[in-house]
Amino acid sequence: MATSYDVIVIGVGTMGASACWHLSRQGYRVLGLDQFDVPHQLGSHHGHSRMIRLSYFEHPDYVPLLKRSYALWRKLEDTTGREILVTTGGLYLSPENGVIVPGCLKASETHGLDFELLQQAELSKRFPQFSIPDGYRGFYESLAGVLLVDPAMTAFLNLIRECGGRIHENEPVLSWHAGEEAVVVRTAEGEYSAARLIISGGAWSAQLLQGLGLGLRVTRQAMFWIRSLQASRLASDCSPAWFAETAPGKGVYGFPVLPGHEGIKVADHNPGPLTNLDKIDRTCREKDWEAFKPMLAPFLPGPLGQPFAMKTCLYTNSPDGHFILDQHPAFSSVCFGAGFSGHGFKFAPVIGEALAQLAITGKSSQPIEFLGLGRF
């Protein structure tokens, strides 16, 4: 006989952990299943830090979700006593014909956000730790910052367990079936049933949601940690998180030096090479740095040297780069979140809340309609 729960969550990465937190704190009997350790460094939620920003150039409709996410991150901090969101400000650079600064302006003006639009001379004066290429202008928002991944994941998982939720690590899901009365999930360890199922499988979502034609593409991404001659100006108490456009809507980004960490983290927000999930190349090599270095060099003065640490992670890209968040079209007892396309972590608390609401009531109080499957 299958062990029974109110809700089963397949995939306890960022979004799945958040959904489990929201469900367990409301008293629902929740089981989270993951094929790896929880947390782990084999998907998309490792690497110490992620950026959070309000002036969202990707689409103004994300801004209400971000406001809710900010509030929930602070709630998580207050509940656990852990620092998770470090406000550093955010600086975004793009050429005159770029899309990032105009996109930030549109989002900010639509939702009445505070911002500063800066031309090259003022940028160079205020932020001498950066090189500003000719023809670039900047957009600055004071409320942007850095999310600390490890404390965030630890907070989610500790609260889930404190509220009675169950997390099964290293237990791959073999199959799931939604019947009239229950959803049954089969793993290598046994069977579990629940009234509702949430699928948040990250890079493995297409396998778990076969038949929906989500068009997800998984790419291998490299992250680097480097020392800089500008280190004293790149500390989190005096330097912003930043993003510099190198192609329309794409670019390089970096973080200030965080307390307790060495050097600055930099990475490329361009989809990397497609990867086979059965043969993921998780080793970061010198050739990864050599390919990335010319894109980064125009924005950081002085010699870049060699990185002292490198890691890889995965982007699960949707066809249009936006999240996919919806109920399963064939089963009202199943909902899912997928395709977070390398910019999802900052939304984890609100996406988890929306998934929990979809699972329990079939609808969410959050404005997620623009992320629905129907847009395809």
C-alpha positions in Angstrom: 0.0 0.0 0.0 1.3 3.5 -0.9 2.2 5.8 1.9 -0.3 8.8 1.8 0.3 12.5 1.9 -1.6 15.7 1.1 0.9 16.9 -1.4 4.0 15.3 -3.0 6.7 17.5 -4.5 9.0 16.0 -7.0 12.3 17.9 -7.1 13.5 19.7 -3.9 15.7 22.3 -5.5 15.0 25.9 -5.1 11.4 26.0 -6.1 10.5 22.6 -4.7 12.0 23.5 -1.3 10.0 26.7 -1.2 6.8 24.9 -2.1 7.4 22.4 0.6 8.0 25.2 3.1 4.7 27.0 2.2 2.7 23.7 2.4 4.3 22.4 5.6 3.9 25.7 7.5 0.2 25.6 6.7 -0.1 22.2 8.2 -0.3 20.0 5.1 1.3 16.6 5.1 4.0 17.1 2.4 6.7 14.8 1.0 9.5 16.1 -1.1 11.4 13.7 -3.3 14.8 14.3 -4.9 17.2 12.1 -6.8 20.2 13.7 -5.2 21.3 15.0 -1.8 19.3 18.0 -0.6 20.8 20.5 -1.3 23.3 19.5 -4.0 25.6 21.0 -6.6 24.4 19.1 -9.6 21.6 21.4 -10.8 21.0 25.2 -10.7 21.0 26.4 -7.1 24.6 26.2 -6.0 27.5 28.7 -6.4 27.1 30.8 -3.2 25.2 33.8 -4.5 22.4 35.0 -6.8 21.3 38.5 -7.8 18.0 40.0 -6.8 16.6 43.1 -8.5 13.3 44.9 -8.9 13.7 46.8 -12.1 13.2 43.7 -14.2 14.2 44.3 -17.8 12.9 40.9 -18.9 9.2 41.9 -18.5 7.4 44.5 -16.2 4.9 41.8 -15.2 7.6 40.2 -13.0 7.8 43.2 -10.7 4.7 42.4 -8.5 6.1 38.9 -8.1 9.5 40.4 -7.1 7.9 42.7 -4.5 6.2 39.6 -2.9 9.5 37.7 -3.2 11.4 40.5 -1.3 8.8 40.3 1.5 9.0 36.6 1.7 12.8 36.5 1.8 12.7 39.0 4.7 10.1 36.8 6.4 12.4 33.8 6.0 15.2 35.9 7.6 13.1 37.0 10.5 11.9 33.5 11.1 15.3 31.8 11.1 17.6 34.7 12.2 19.8 34.0 9.1 21.0 36.8 6.7 19.9 35.8 3.2 19.3 39.0 1.3 22.2 41.5 1.3 21.2 44.9 -0.2 24.1 46.2 -2.3 22.3 48.2 -5.0 22.4 47.1 -8.6 24.1 48.6 -11.6 23.2 47.6 -15.2 25.1 48.8 -18.2 24.1 48.7 -21.9 24.9 50.4 -25.1 22.6 53.1 -26.5 20.9 50.5 -28.8 20.8 47.9 -26.0 17.7 46.4 -24.4 18.6 46.1 -20.7 18.5 49.8 -19.7 15.3 50.5 -21.7 13.8 47.3 -20.2 14.7 48.5 -16.7 13.2 51.9 -17.4 10.0 50.4 -18.7 9.6 48.2 -15.6 10.4 51.0 -13.2 8.1 53.5 -14.8 5.3 51.0 -15.0 5.5 50.2 -11.3 6.8 53.5 -9.9 10.2 52.2 -8.8 13.1 54.5 -7.8 16.0 54.5 -10.1 18.9 56.6 -11.5 19.8 56.8 -15.2 23.5 57.5 -15.5 25.6 58.6 -18.5 29.2 57.5 -19.1 31.0 60.4 -17.4 29.0 60.1 -14.2 29.3 56.3 -14.2 33.1 56.5 -14.4 33.1 59.0 -11.5 30.7 57.1 -9.2 31.9 53.6 -10.0 35.7 53.7 -10.7 35.9 50.0 -10.0 34.4 49.4 -13.4 35.5 50.3 -17.0 32.7 51.9 -18.9 33.0 51.3 -22.7 32.2 54.2 -25.0 28.6 54.5 -25.9 27.4 52.7 -22.7 25.0 54.2 -20.2 23.9 52.9 -16.8 20.8 52.2 -14.7 21.1 52.1 -10.9 18.6 50.8 -8.4 19.3 51.0 -4.7 17.2 48.0 -3.6 19.0 45.3 -5.7 21.3 43.0 -4.0 22.7 39.5 -3.4 21.0 36.4 -2.2 23.1 34.0 -0.2 22.2 30.5 -1.6 23.4 28.2 1.2 21.7 30.1 4.1 18.5 30.3 1.9 18.4 26.6 1.2 19.2 25.7 4.8 16.5 27.9 6.0 13.9 26.3 3.7 14.9 22.8 4.7 15.1 23.4 8.4 11.7 25.0 8.5 10.1 22.2 6.4 11.3 19.6 8.9 10.4 21.7 11.9 6.8 21.9 10.5 6.6 18.1 10.0 7.4 18.0 6.3 9.3 15.0 5.0 12.3 15.1 2.6 13.6 12.0 0.9 17.0 12.4 -0.6 18.7 10.2 -3.2 15.3 8.7 -4.2 14.8 9.1 -7.9 11.2 9.0 -9.2 10.5 6.2 -11.6 7.0 7.2 -12.6 3.9 9.1 -11.5 0.2 8.5 -12.3 -2.8 10.8 -11.6 -6.0 8.9 -11.0 -9.5 10.0 -10.1 -8.9 9.8 -6.4 -5.2 10.2 -5.9 -1.8 10.7 -7.5 0.6 7.8 -7.1 4.4 8.3 -7.3 6.7 5.3 -7.7 10.4 5.4 -6.7 13.1 2.8 -6.3 12.1 2.7 -2.6 8.4 2.3 -2.9 5.1 4.0 -3.7 3.5 7.1 -2.3 0.1 8.6 -2.8 -1.3 12.1 -2.4 -4.2 14.2 -3.2 -2.0 16.6 -5.1 1.3 16.6 -7.0 3.8 19.4 -7.7 6.5 18.8 -10.2 9.6 21.1 -9.9 12.3 18.9 -11.5 14.6 21.6 -12.8 16.7 20.4 -15.6 14.9 17.0 -15.4 11.4 18.6 -15.8 11.0 17.6 -19.5 11.4 13.9 -18.5 8.9 14.3 -15.7 6.4 16.1 -17.9 6.6 14.1 -21.1 3.9 14.8 -23.6 3.5 18.5 -22.8 6.0 19.7 -25.4 7.6 22.3 -23.2 10.5 22.8 -25.5 13.0 23.0 -22.6 16.7 23.2 -23.5 19.3 22.5 -20.8 22.6 24.3 -21.1 25.9 24.1 -19.2 27.0 27.3 -17.6 30.3 28.3 -16.1 30.9 30.5 -13.0 34.3 31.9 -12.0 35.8 33.5 -8.9 38.7 36.0 -9.5 40.8 38.3 -7.5 40.9 41.9 -8.7 43.2 44.9 -8.3 40.0 46.8 -7.5 39.2 44.5 -4.5 39.0 47.3 -2.0 36.3 49.0 -4.2 34.4 45.8 -4.9 33.4 45.0 -1.3 29.7 44.6 -0.6 29.6 47.7 1.5 30.7 49.9 -1.3 30.0 48.1 -4.6 26.8 47.0 -6.3 25.9 43.8 -8.0 26.2 44.4 -11.7 25.2 43.3 -15.2 26.7 44.4 -18.4 25.0 43.8 -21.8 27.1 42.2 -24.5 24.3 41.1 -26.8 20.6 42.0 -26.8 19.3 40.9 -23.4 22.4 38.9 -22.6 25.7 39.8 -20.9 28.2 39.3 -18.1 27.4 39.8 -14.5 29.2 39.9 -11.2 28.9 40.3 -7.4 30.8 42.3 -4.9 33.2 40.6 -2.5 30.9 39.2 0.2 31.9 38.9 3.9 33.6 35.6 4.6 34.3 35.1 0.9 37.4 35.7 -1.2 37.4 37.5 -4.6 34.5 38.3 -6.8 32.1 36.0 -8.6 31.6 36.6 -12.4 29.6 34.7 -14.9 28.0 34.8 -18.4 24.3 35.1 -18.8 24.2 33.6 -22.2 22.9 30.1 -22.8 25.9 27.8 -22.9 26.3 24.6 -24.9 23.4 22.2 -24.9 24.0 19.3 -22.5 22.9 15.7 -22.4 21.5 15.0 -18.9 23.0 11.5 -19.0 26.5 12.9 -19.8 26.8 16.3 -18.1 30.3 17.7 -18.2 30.6 19.2 -14.7 34.3 20.0 -14.9 35.1 23.6 -15.5 38.3 24.0 -17.6 40.7 26.7 -18.6 39.1 26.9 -22.0 35.8 28.0 -20.4 37.7 30.9 -18.8 39.5 31.8 -22.0 36.2 31.9 -23.9 34.6 34.1 -21.3 37.5 36.4 -20.5 37.2 38.6 -23.6 33.5 39.4 -22.8 34.3 40.3 -19.2 37.5 42.3 -19.9 35.9 45.6 -21.2 34.1 46.1 -17.9 36.8 45.4 -15.3 40.0 47.5 -15.3 43.4 46.0 -15.0 44.6 42.5 -15.8 42.1 39.8 -14.9 44.6 37.0 -14.2 43.3 33.5 -13.7 40.3 32.4 -11.6 41.1 30.8 -8.3 37.8 28.8 -8.4 35.4 27.6 -11.1 32.1 25.7 -11.1 29.4 24.7 -13.6 25.7 24.8 -13.2 22.7 24.2 -15.5 20.2 26.6 -17.1 16.8 25.1 -18.0 15.7 27.4 -20.8 12.1 27.8 -21.9 11.5 28.7 -25.6 10.9 32.4 -24.7 13.2 32.7 -21.7 10.2 33.1 -19.3 9.1 30.7 -16.6 6.4 28.2 -17.1 4.1 27.9 -14.2 0.7 26.2 -14.5 -1.6 23.3 -13.8 -1.1 20.2 -15.9 -3.6 20.4 -18.8 -4.7 16.8 -18.4 -4.7 16.4 -14.6 -6.3 19.0 -12.3 -4.4 17.4 -9.3 -1.0 18.1 -10.8 0.8 21.5 -11.2 4.3 22.4 -12.2 7.1 25.0 -12.5 9.8 24.7 -15.1 12.0 26.7 -17.5 13.5 29.2 -15.1 16.1 30.0 -17.7 18.9 31.2 -15.4 17.0 34.0 -13.7 14.7 32.1 -11.3 16.4 31.9 -7.9 15.4 35.3 -6.7 11.7 34.3 -7.2 11.9 31.2 -5.1 9.7 32.2 -2.2 6.9 33.5 -4.4 7.1 30.7 -6.9 6.8 28.2 -4.1 3.8 30.1 -2.7 2.1 30.1 -6.1 2.8 26.4 -6.6 1.4 25.6 -3.2 -1.7 27.6 -3.9 -2.2 25.9 -7.3 -1.8 22.5 -5.7 -4.4 23.2 -2.9 -6.9 25.4 -4.6 -6.2 25.3 -8.3 -5.5 29.0 -8.5 -3.0 31.5 -7.1 -3.3 34.9 -5.5 -0.2 35.9 -7.3 -0.3 37.4 -10.9 1.2 34.4 -12.7 -1.1 34.2 -15.7 1.5 35.6 -18.1 3.7 32.5 -17.2 1.0 30.0 -18.1 1.5 27.1 -20.6 -1.2 28.6 -22.8 1.1 31.3 -24.2 2.7 28.6 -26.4 
